[in-house]
Amino acid sequence: MDPKSEAPTAGPETLPRKRLSRRATLIGSLIAVIALAGTGWLAWRLTHPAADASTAAAGGGARRGPPATTVGVATAERASIPILLEALGTVTPQATVKVRPQVSGVLQKVLFKEGQMLRAGELMATIDPRQFELALQQASGQRQRDEAQLDSARVTLQRFRTLLGQDSIARQEVDSQAALVKQLEGTVLIDKANEGAARLNLGYTRVVAPVSGRVGLRAVDVGNVVSPSDANGIALITQVTPIDVVFSIPQDQVGELQQAVSAGTVMKVTALDRTRSATLDTGVFASLDNQIDTTTGTVKAKARFANSKLTLFPSQFVNVQLLVRTIDNAVVVPVTAVRLGSSGDYVYVLNAAERIVSLRPVKRGPATVDKIVIASGLQAGERVITEGADRLKDGARVVLPGDAPGSGGRAAGARRPQGAASAPRGDASAPAGASAPQALASAGGAPAAAAQAPAIAGTAPSAQQRQRFLEQVKDDPEALARRQALLAQIDRGDPAALARWQQIMERRRQGAQVPAQ
């Protein structure tokens, strides 16, 4: 077969395709890029209309930036800050005495009630005294007998000495009689001691309170035989006024407390209940222990309380607040205003006029539960950010809770189309759609000059306008006073003040209008 006869016949389907030129390719790519950019711009415009409008109203075509952050603010002020040391303490009585009988016998009377407050020396109980009375009588009789023998021996000794002077008796007899007198003197001295012991035992039959305090539950009843060896005794007396509280403090605070004690400073101590909501009593710091507990790194301290109302009970757990010292006239801010960064502590300081914050390094001092002392870097009267600081940076714009919505931190009037005017809000009788001059004329009593003024939001300020008018300058006392004076003049019907108000509203209306496209 001829190869030429097998070649395909040329037709419309087999014509070669014409290649595009380089210029056509570039133009097509450029058109595609422009179309893609236009689509992206249109999508952004549709999804961010509010941001564009607020930027145009606030800045009049200024450069766009991130939206302002709503924050909380506080003013740095001077105050006295107490430096408190808090700890958990245990109420400890100064004296706890277990009353035991000093002699054995039958308990005859119990003269106290359980829980009674006793004074030192007050009679509590009596033991049957009869055996001790008899023992005292016996000792007294023995003493009297030996004293009589001593007197007789002394008389005989005096006689012997007289005879010795006359050389009528031997000296040996005189010396023997003198020794007998000394022996009888010793016997009498022993008898007096026995008599005193018997009298003391008789006194022990009256059981008295050794210290003042509160008596506990009694351990014996009338008729029981009691003795000094009884483990429970008769009762337990605890001294409750005054009373001590023992608590532990960190070893780092020992030096400062010792200096205060050496200087004679009286440090106030407050005892609080378990919930720290009620103050039980107020006392003074008493003393420190002489050793630091190596296991905990703390040292025991003691505070003394009068406890006149008996609010502190022995072995009770209480919360202790020790006032170490007071820092006077210190610059303080809320604790939430101070933040910690890589270069140290800092705060955000607010520029109230421009609603812009600036980062300022500070040096912190002692702190309480809600306040912290600023040692340096901040002056009293400056305003700092306390809430919302996590979303801020140096130079960021903020919005305060009292600012008007959409103002971006600055006062702005409501947006209205040019030439549109509504009837006064305060005049319900004005017809709908009436112009501002017609509304002024129908209100009656308004000056004719005010009727010829340009279209404004209303003749007299409404309640909402008053509120916005004052909130815009609430951080500037002088401007706030001037605006309050202007509103007061308007309320008195001053035509000049009313005209001034109309001019202010007209300027704000013109500044809030959107230019025609």
C-alpha positions in Angstrom: 0.0 0.0 0.0 1.2 3.5 -0.7 2.1 5.4 2.4 0.9 8.6 1.0 -2.6 7.1 0.5 -2.7 6.5 4.3 -2.1 10.1 5.3 -5.0 11.8 6.9 -7.0 14.2 4.8 -6.7 17.8 6.0 -10.0 19.2 7.4 -11.4 21.7 9.9 -10.8 19.3 12.8 -7.1 18.9 12.1 -6.1 22.5 11.6 -3.3 23.6 13.8 -4.3 26.0 16.8 -3.0 29.5 16.7 -0.6 30.4 19.6 -1.4 33.5 21.8 1.2 36.2 21.7 3.2 37.3 24.8 1.4 40.6 25.0 -2.0 39.0 25.0 -0.9 36.8 27.9 0.3 39.7 30.0 -2.9 41.7 29.4 -5.0 38.7 30.4 -3.0 38.1 33.6 -3.3 41.8 34.5 -7.1 41.8 34.0 -7.3 38.7 36.1 -5.3 40.3 39.0 -7.4 43.5 38.8 -10.6 41.5 38.9 -9.4 39.5 41.9 -8.3 42.6 43.7 -11.7 44.2 43.0 -13.5 41.2 44.3 -11.4 41.3 47.5 -12.0 45.0 48.0 -15.8 44.6 47.5 -15.8 41.7 50.1 -13.9 43.8 52.6 -16.3 46.8 52.1 -19.3 44.6 52.6 -17.9 43.0 55.8 -16.5 46.2 57.4 -19.0 49.0 56.8 -19.2 50.1 60.4 -15.4 50.5 60.8 -15.3 52.8 57.7 -18.2 54.9 58.8 -16.8 55.4 62.4 -13.4 56.2 61.0 -14.8 58.8 58.6 -17.0 60.4 61.3 -14.2 60.5 63.9 -11.2 61.5 61.8 -12.7 63.0 58.7 -10.6 60.8 56.4 -7.7 60.2 58.8 -5.7 57.0 58.7 -7.4 53.8 59.9 -6.3 51.9 63.0 -7.4 49.1 65.2 -10.7 49.6 67.1 -10.5 51.3 70.5 -10.6 49.1 73.6 -13.1 49.7 76.4 -11.2 49.8 79.6 -11.7 50.6 83.3 -9.7 53.4 85.0 -8.8 54.5 88.5 -7.0 57.6 89.8 -3.8 57.3 91.7 -4.3 58.9 95.2 -2.4 59.5 98.3 -3.4 57.5 101.4 -2.0 55.8 104.5 -1.4 52.1 103.9 -1.1 49.8 106.9 1.4 47.0 106.6 -0.3 44.0 108.1 1.1 40.5 109.0 -1.5 37.8 109.0 -1.2 34.5 110.7 -3.3 31.7 112.3 -3.1 31.8 116.1 -4.2 29.7 119.1 -5.8 31.3 122.2 -3.7 30.4 125.2 -4.6 31.3 128.8 -1.9 32.9 131.0 -2.6 30.3 133.7 -4.4 27.0 133.9 -4.5 25.5 137.4 -5.9 22.1 138.4 -7.2 22.5 142.0 -6.2 19.6 144.2 -6.7 19.2 148.0 -3.7 19.6 150.1 -4.9 17.2 152.8 -6.9 14.0 152.8 -10.5 13.9 154.1 -14.1 13.9 153.3 -15.4 16.6 151.0 -18.0 18.5 153.1 -19.1 21.4 150.9 -18.8 22.5 147.2 -19.3 26.2 147.0 -18.8 26.9 143.3 -20.9 26.4 140.2 -19.5 24.9 137.0 -18.5 27.7 134.6 -18.4 30.3 137.3 -15.9 33.2 137.3 -13.9 33.1 140.5 -11.5 35.5 142.1 -8.2 34.5 143.6 -8.7 33.5 147.2 -12.4 32.8 146.9 -13.6 29.7 148.8 -14.4 26.8 146.5 -15.0 23.8 148.9 -14.4 22.6 152.4 -13.1 19.3 153.8 -14.2 17.8 157.2 -11.8 19.7 159.6 -12.4 17.8 162.8 -9.4 15.6 162.7 -7.2 18.5 161.9 -8.6 20.5 164.8 -7.8 17.7 167.2 -4.3 17.5 165.8 -3.8 21.2 166.4 -5.0 20.9 170.0 -2.6 18.0 170.6 0.3 20.0 169.2 -0.6 23.0 171.3 -0.8 20.9 174.5 2.6 19.4 173.8 4.1 22.9 173.3 2.6 24.2 176.5 4.0 21.3 178.5 7.5 21.6 177.2 7.4 25.4 177.7 6.6 24.8 181.4 9.5 22.4 181.8 11.8 25.0 180.1 10.7 27.7 182.6 11.5 25.3 185.5 14.9 24.4 184.1 15.7 28.1 183.7 14.8 28.9 187.3 17.0 26.0 188.5 19.9 27.2 186.4 19.7 30.7 187.9 19.8 29.2 191.4 22.8 27.1 190.6 24.7 30.0 189.2 24.0 31.9 192.5 25.4 29.0 194.6 28.4 28.7 192.3 29.2 32.4 193.0 29.1 31.6 196.7 31.3 28.5 196.0 28.6 26.3 197.5 28.0 24.0 194.4 30.2 22.2 192.0 30.5 23.8 188.5 29.6 20.4 186.9 26.0 20.7 188.2 25.7 24.2 186.8 26.9 23.1 183.4 24.5 20.1 183.3 21.6 22.4 184.2 22.5 24.8 181.4 22.6 21.9 178.9 19.1 20.8 180.1 17.8 24.3 179.5 19.1 24.3 175.9 17.5 20.9 175.3 14.2 22.1 176.5 14.4 25.2 174.3 14.9 22.9 171.3 11.9 20.8 172.3 9.7 23.8 172.6 10.8 25.0 169.1 9.9 21.6 167.7 6.5 21.8 169.4 5.9 25.2 167.9 6.6 23.8 164.4 4.3 20.9 165.0 1.6 23.3 166.1 2.1 25.4 163.0 1.9 22.4 160.7 -1.3 21.3 162.4 -2.7 24.8 162.0 -1.7 24.8 158.3 -3.4 21.4 157.7 -6.5 22.8 159.3 -6.4 25.8 156.9 -6.1 23.4 154.0 -9.5 22.1 154.7 -10.7 25.3 153.1 -10.0 24.9 149.4 -9.7 28.4 147.8 -9.1 29.5 144.2 -5.4 30.0 143.6 -5.9 32.3 140.6 -8.7 34.3 139.1 -10.5 32.7 136.2 -13.3 30.5 135.0 -13.8 27.2 136.7 -14.6 24.2 134.6 -16.6 21.1 135.3 -16.2 19.7 138.8 -14.6 16.2 139.2 -15.9 15.3 142.7 -19.1 15.5 144.7 -19.9 16.1 148.4 -19.1 13.1 150.5 -16.2 11.9 148.4 -12.9 11.2 150.1 -10.3 13.4 148.5 -6.5 13.4 148.8 -3.5 15.3 147.3 -2.8 12.2 145.0 -6.1 12.5 143.1 -5.3 12.9 139.4 -8.4 14.9 138.5 -8.4 17.1 141.6 -11.5 19.1 142.4 -11.8 21.4 139.4 -9.8 23.2 136.7 -9.5 27.0 136.7 -8.5 28.8 133.5 -7.5 32.5 133.5 -9.3 34.2 130.7 -8.8 37.9 131.4 -6.3 38.8 130.2 -5.5 36.1 127.7 -2.8 35.5 125.1 -2.8 34.4 121.5 0.2 32.4 120.2 0.9 32.6 116.5 3.8 32.0 114.1 5.5 34.6 111.9 8.0 34.1 109.0 11.7 34.4 110.0 12.2 37.2 107.6 10.0 39.4 109.8 11.8 38.8 113.0 14.4 41.6 112.6 11.7 44.2 111.9 9.7 43.1 114.9 12.7 43.1 117.2 13.6 46.6 116.2 10.0 47.8 116.8 10.0 46.1 120.3 13.4 47.6 121.2 12.2 51.0 120.2 9.2 50.7 122.4 6.6 50.7 119.6 3.2 49.4 120.6 2.1 47.2 117.7 -1.7 46.6 117.5 -2.9 43.1 117.0 -6.5 42.2 115.9 -8.1 38.8 116.4 -10.7 37.8 113.8 -13.0 34.9 113.6 -12.7 31.9 111.3 -14.4 33.8 108.4 -12.4 37.0 108.9 -15.7 38.9 109.0 -16.0 39.8 112.7 -13.4 41.3 115.0 -13.2 39.3 118.3 -10.9 41.6 120.2 -8.0 44.0 119.9 -4.7 43.7 121.8 -1.0 44.4 121.6 2.1 42.5 120.6 3.8 41.0 123.7 6.9 39.0 122.9 8.8 36.7 120.5 10.2 33.2 121.2 14.0 32.7 121.5 14.3 30.1 118.7 13.3 29.6 115.1 11.6 26.4 114.2 14.0 24.9 111.6 11.3 22.6 110.1 8.9 25.5 109.2 11.2 28.6 109.2 8.9 30.4 111.6 9.2 31.8 115.1 6.4 31.8 117.7 5.0 35.2 118.9 2.6 36.1 121.6 0.0 38.9 121.7 -2.0 39.9 124.8 -5.7 40.7 124.8 -7.8 42.2 127.6 -10.8 39.9 126.6 -13.2 42.0 128.6 -16.1 40.7 126.6 -14.9 37.0 126.9 -15.0 36.6 123.1 -11.7 34.7 123.1 -11.9 31.1 124.4 -9.0 29.0 125.5 -7.5 26.8 122.7 -9.6 28.6 120.1 -8.2 29.1 116.6 -8.3 32.7 115.4 -7.0 34.7 112.5 -4.4 37.3 113.7 -3.6 40.6 112.0 -0.5 42.3 113.3 -0.1 46.0 112.3 3.7 46.2 111.8 3.7 49.9 110.7 1.8 52.4 108.6 3.1 54.1 105.4 1.7 57.7 105.4 1.0 59.9 102.4 1.8 57.1 99.9 0.8 57.0 96.2 -1.6 54.0 95.9 -3.4 52.4 93.0 -5.6 49.3 92.7 -3.6 46.0 92.6 -5.0 45.2 89.2 -3.4 48.4 87.7 0.2 47.1 88.1 1.4 44.6 85.6 4.7 42.6 85.3 6.6 42.6 82.1 10.0 41.5 80.9 11.6 44.7 82.0 9.8 44.9 85.4 6.6 46.4 86.7 4.6 48.9 84.7 1.2 50.6 84.4 -0.8 52.1 81.6 -1.4 55.9 82.2 -4.4 57.4 80.5 -4.4 60.7 78.6 -8.0 61.7 79.3 -8.2 64.4 76.5 -7.0 62.1 73.7 -8.1 58.8 75.1 -4.6 57.4 74.5 -2.6 55.2 77.0 1.1 55.2 77.5 3.2 52.5 79.2 5.1 53.7 82.2 7.6 51.7 84.3 7.0 51.9 88.0 8.5 50.6 91.2 6.1 48.8 93.5 6.0 49.0 97.3 4.1 47.1 99.9 0.5 46.0 99.1 -2.7 45.3 100.9 -5.6 43.2 99.7 -6.8 45.7 97.1 -4.3 48.5 97.1 -0.6 48.7 96.2 2.0 51.4 96.9 3.8 52.9 94.0 7.3 53.9 95.3 8.3 55.8 92.1 7.2 56.4 88.6 3.6 57.7 89.2 2.2 60.9 90.6 -1.0 61.3 92.6 -4.0 62.4 90.4 -2.9 60.4 87.3 -5.3 57.9 85.9 -4.3 54.3 85.3 -5.9 51.4 83.5 -7.3 48.7 85.8 -9.4 46.6 83.4 -8.8 45.6 79.8 -5.0 46.1 79.9 -4.3 42.7 78.4 -5.4 44.1 75.0 -3.4 47.3 75.1 0.0 48.5 74.0 1.9 51.8 74.3 0.0 54.5 72.4 -3.3 52.5 72.0 -6.6 54.3 71.9 -9.2 53.4 74.5 -12.9 54.0 75.2 -14.2 54.7 78.7 -17.5 53.2 79.9 -19.1 56.7 79.8 -18.1 57.6 76.3 -20.8 57.8 73.5 -21.1 54.7 71.4 -19.0 54.8 68.2 -17.1 57.9 69.4 -13.7 56.1 69.4 -13.1 57.7 72.8 -14.0 61.3 71.8 -17.3 63.1 71.8 -19.2 63.1 68.5 -22.6 64.2 67.5 -25.3 62.0 65.9 -25.1 61.6 62.1 -27.9 63.2 60.1 -28.3 63.9 56.4 -27.6 67.5 55.4 -30.6 69.8 55.5 -32.7 67.4 57.6 -34.2 68.9 60.7 -36.7 67.3 63.1 -39.1 68.9 65.5 -38.0 69.6 69.0 -38.1 66.4 71.1 -39.5 68.3 74.1 -42.5 69.7 72.1 -45.0 67.0 71.5 -47.5 69.5 70.0 -45.3 70.4 66.9 -46.7 68.7 63.7 -44.8 65.9 62.2 -42.4 66.9 59.5 -42.4 70.6 60.6 -39.2 72.5 60.1 -37.1 73.9 62.9 -38.4 77.5 62.5 -42.0 76.3 62.4 -41.4 74.2 65.5 -39.9 77.2 67.3 -42.9 79.4 66.3 -45.5 76.9 67.4 -43.8 76.4 70.8 -44.4 80.0 71.8 -42.2 82.0 74.1 -39.0 81.4 72.0 -37.3 84.5 70.7 -37.7 85.5 67.1 -34.0 85.5 66.6 -33.8 81.8 67.6 -36.6 81.0 65.0 -34.3 82.3 62.3 -31.3 80.2 63.4 -30.1 77.3 61.2 -31.8 73.9 61.5 -30.8 72.2 64.7 -31.6 69.1 66.7 -34.1 70.9 68.9 -34.8 74.2 70.6 -34.0 73.1 74.2 -31.7 70.2 75.2 -33.4 66.9 75.9 -32.5 64.6 78.7 -30.4 62.4 76.5 -28.6 65.5 75.0 -27.9 66.8 78.5 -26.5 63.5 79.6 -24.2 63.2 76.6 -23.2 66.9 76.8 -22.0 66.4 80.4 -20.5 63.0 80.0 -18.2 64.2 77.3 -16.2 66.3 79.7 -16.7 64.4 83.0 -13.0 64.0 83.4 -12.4 67.8 83.1 -13.8 69.6 86.1 -13.5 73.1 84.6 -15.2 72.2 81.4 -17.9 70.3 83.3 -18.6 73.4 85.4 -19.0 75.6 82.4 -21.4 73.2 80.7 -23.5 72.9 83.8 -23.7 76.7 84.1 -24.8 76.9 80.4 -27.6 74.3 81.0 -28.7 76.2 84.1 -29.0 79.4 82.1 -31.0 77.6 79.5 -33.3 76.3 82.2 -33.8 79.9 83.4 -34.9 81.0 79.9 -31.8 83.0 78.9 -32.0 83.7 75.2 -28.2 84.1 74.8 -27.6 80.7 76.4 -30.2 79.1 74.2 -28.6 80.6 71.1 -25.2 79.4 72.3 -26.7 75.9 72.6 -28.1 76.1 69.1 -24.7 77.1 67.7 -23.0 74.2 69.4 -25.6 71.7 68.1 -25.3 73.2 64.6 -21.5 72.8 64.5 -21.7 69.3 65.7 -24.4 68.4 63.1 -22.2 69.9 60.3 -19.1 68.0 61.6 -21.0 64.7 61.7 -22.5 64.9 58.1 -21.1 62.5 55.6 -19.8 64.2 52.3 -21.8 63.4 49.2 -20.1 60.8 47.0 
